């Protein structure tokens, strides 16, 4: 397996990472050949679990660290980071 790729992104949406964008994040994460994890400074959670993502309680301005490991790790980080940094997430 390749080395993990990590990067920090800041939640841009006024509504934060609520249910609909968390679902979109998990769906997008599942499209890559990589294991995706997300952290809000402490424990890592699966990027494939909507409930785990919601447990991060990430409001606007919250920095989230993304980590991916696998063949598509770099692509996954960039695509998921772009989603987090979109100011207009699905409502």
Helices and strands as residue ranges (DSSP letters): E 5-10, H 19-29, E 35-39, E 44-46, H 50-55, E 63-69, H 73-84
